């Protein structure tokens, strides 16, 4: 019993000592970098029938106001770019889709201290974005992936984990998995090439739920943030 009590006191001491890093009223501000990468290859026996890959990045500016020593609320303003490429059997068979978006996130941050300089954390929040996408294709994929332009907006609810390291008293870095759990609502307008001199377009609304937990791309989308602590 005495040993268990000493262990409990020790862990309480570590928790309090490590969280001299932050206190209520602190502000955390800094840039973020989001990197994503996905690749798939489809084969028929030993012949590659088609392959695809997606590369993307995002840049952002974050601000968090701490309400307590472990909990705060924040805002992120960001820009995201991605390019999706699909290749057929020959080099002339390809489809290319480029996407740009501007995003605003509102979120709650909760730190869970684990060491004097390390802490786990999680964010939950709401995000809104406007986006623009353009798709071009050639060869055998031009029928499957016809030319179109897409303009629209999306609203999402998200939750994701991360880990933070306090490099100095007023400076930290954290790494998170921003697509850990995401529910999206999309409103999109598709614009197609004119037909008989008449512009072609259509509208759509959709909802989807994504999770890197089940998609097999657990570590293929990561965000790195650098934050200065203003006391």
C-alpha positions in Angstrom: 0.0 0.0 0.0 2.8 2.4 0.9 4.5 1.7 -2.4 1.3 2.4 -4.4 0.9 5.6 -2.5 4.4 6.7 -3.3 3.9 5.9 -7.0 0.7 7.9 -7.0 2.5 10.9 -5.4 5.3 10.5 -7.9 3.0 10.6 -10.9 1.1 13.6 -9.5 4.5 15.4 -9.0 5.5 14.6 -12.6 2.2 15.9 -13.9 2.4 19.2 -12.0 6.1 19.6 -12.7 5.9 19.0 -16.4 3.0 21.4 -16.7 4.9 24.4 -15.5 5.3 24.7 -19.3 1.8 26.3 -19.6 -0.7 28.2 -17.6 -4.0 29.9 -18.0 -3.8 33.0 -20.1 -0.9 31.8 -22.2 -1.2 32.3 -26.0 0.4 29.9 -28.5 1.0 31.2 -32.0 3.0 29.8 -34.9 3.0 28.3 -38.5 2.0 24.8 -39.5 2.9 22.5 -42.4 0.6 19.7 -43.5 2.0 16.9 -45.8 0.0 14.1 -47.4 0.9 11.2 -49.7 -1.1 8.3 -51.1 -0.3 5.7 -53.8 -2.2 2.8 -55.3 -1.3 0.2 -57.9 -3.8 -2.1 -59.6 -2.6 -5.3 -61.3 -4.2 -7.8 -63.6 -2.1 -11.0 -63.0 1.4 -9.6 -63.4 0.4 -6.6 -65.6 -0.1 -3.2 -64.1 -3.4 -1.9 -65.4 -3.4 1.5 -63.8 -1.8 3.3 -60.8 -2.5 6.6 -59.0 -0.9 8.8 -56.5 -1.8 11.9 -54.6 0.6 14.5 -53.2 -0.5 17.5 -51.1 0.6 20.1 -48.7 -1.0 22.8 -46.5 0.3 26.0 -44.9 -1.4 27.6 -42.0 -1.2 30.1 -39.1 -2.4 28.9 -35.6 -3.4 30.8 -32.5 -4.4 29.1 -29.2 -5.6 30.9 -26.0 -5.1 28.7 -22.9 -8.1 28.8 -20.5 -6.4 26.5 -18.0 -3.0 24.9 -17.8 -4.1 22.0 -20.0 -7.0 23.3 -22.1 -7.4 26.0 -24.7 -9.3 27.2 -27.7 -7.8 28.0 -31.1 -8.1 29.3 -34.6 -6.3 28.2 -37.7 -6.2 30.0 -41.1 -4.8 27.8 -43.8 -4.2 27.1 -47.5 -4.1 23.6 -49.0 -3.0 22.2 -52.3 -3.1 18.7 -53.7 -2.6 17.0 -57.1 -4.1 13.6 -58.0 -2.6 11.7 -60.9 -4.0 8.5 -62.4 -2.0 6.6 -65.0 -3.1 3.9 -67.5 -1.2 1.3 -69.4 0.6 3.7 -71.7 2.2 7.1 -71.0 -0.6 8.8 -72.9 -3.2 7.5 -70.6 -3.4 9.8 -67.7 -5.8 12.0 -65.6 -4.6 14.9 -63.5 -6.7 16.7 -60.9 -5.4 19.9 -59.1 -7.2 21.2 -56.0 -6.8 24.5 -54.1 -8.6 25.5 -50.9 -8.7 28.2 -48.2 -9.7 27.0 -44.7 -10.7 28.4 -41.3 -10.7 26.1 -38.3 -12.1 26.6 -34.8 -11.1 24.0 -32.2 -10.6 23.0 -28.6 -7.1 21.8 -27.6 -6.6 19.4 -24.6 -3.1 18.6 -23.4 -2.4 15.3 -21.5 1.1 15.6 -19.9 3.3 12.5 -19.9 6.8 13.9 -19.2 8.6 17.1 -18.2 8.9 18.1 -21.9 6.4 15.8 -23.6 2.6 15.9 -23.8 -0.1 14.1 -25.7 -3.0 16.2 -26.9 -6.2 16.1 -28.9 -8.2 18.6 -30.9 -11.9 18.6 -31.7 -13.5 21.3 -33.8 -15.4 22.7 -36.8 -13.9 23.9 -40.1 -15.2 25.7 -43.2 -13.4 25.9 -46.6 -13.8 27.2 -50.1 -12.2 25.1 -52.8 -11.5 25.0 -56.5 -10.5 21.9 -58.5 -9.6 21.3 -62.2 -9.5 17.9 -63.9 -7.8 17.1 -67.3 -7.3 13.7 -68.9 -6.0 12.1 -72.2 -5.9 8.8 -73.9 -8.0 5.9 -72.6 -8.7 7.8 -69.4 -10.3 10.8 -71.1 -13.7 9.0 -71.1 -13.5 7.9 -67.5 -12.1 11.2 -66.2 -13.5 13.9 -68.5 -12.5 17.5 -68.2 -14.3 19.6 -65.6 -13.8 22.5 -63.2 -15.3 22.4 -59.7 -16.0 25.2 -57.3 -17.7 24.9 -54.0 -17.4 24.9 -50.2 -17.3 22.4 -47.4 -18.0 22.2 -43.7 -16.4 19.5 -41.5 -16.3 18.3 -37.9 -13.0 16.8 -36.9 -11.1 15.2 -34.1 -7.5 14.1 -34.0 -4.6 13.2 -31.7 -1.0 14.5 -31.5 2.1 14.8 -29.5 4.0 17.9 -28.4 7.6 18.5 -27.3 8.6 21.7 -25.4 12.0 22.6 -26.9 12.4 25.7 -24.7 10.3 27.5 -22.1 8.6 29.6 -24.8 8.8 27.3 -27.8 7.4 24.0 -28.8 6.8 21.7 -31.7 3.9 19.3 -32.2 2.9 16.6 -34.7 -0.7 15.5 -35.3 -2.8 13.4 -37.6 -5.4 15.9 -38.9 -7.5 13.3 -40.9 -7.8 10.9 -37.9 -11.6 11.4 -37.8 -13.4 13.7 -40.2 -17.1 14.2 -41.2 -17.6 16.4 -44.3 -20.5 18.2 -45.9 -19.8 19.3 -49.5 -21.6 21.7 -51.8 -20.1 21.7 -55.3 -20.7 23.2 -58.7 -19.3 21.3 -61.7 -18.6 23.1 -65.0 -18.1 21.0 -68.1 -16.9 22.0 -71.7 -19.7 23.7 -73.8 -21.9 21.5 -75.8 -23.4 23.0 -79.0 -22.3 26.4 -77.7 -24.1 26.0 -74.4 -22.2 25.9 -71.1 -22.8 22.8 -69.1 -22.9 22.7 -65.3 -24.4 20.9 -62.4 -24.7 21.2 -58.6 -24.3 18.5 -55.9 -24.5 18.1 -52.2 -22.8 15.2 -50.4 -21.7 14.0 -47.0 -18.9 11.6 -46.2 -17.0 10.3 -43.2 -13.2 9.6 -43.4 -10.9 8.0 -40.9 -7.2 7.2 -41.2 -7.8 4.5 -38.6 -9.5 2.3 -41.2 -8.2 3.6 -44.5 -4.8 2.0 -44.3 -3.2 5.5 -44.6 -2.6 6.1 -40.9 0.7 8.0 -41.2 0.3 9.3 -44.7 -1.2 12.6 -43.6 0.7 14.5 -40.9 0.8 18.1 -39.7 3.8 19.8 -38.0 3.3 22.9 -36.0 5.8 25.3 -34.4 4.4 27.4 -31.6 5.8 30.3 -29.6 4.3 30.7 -26.1 3.3 34.3 -25.2 3.0 34.7 -21.4 
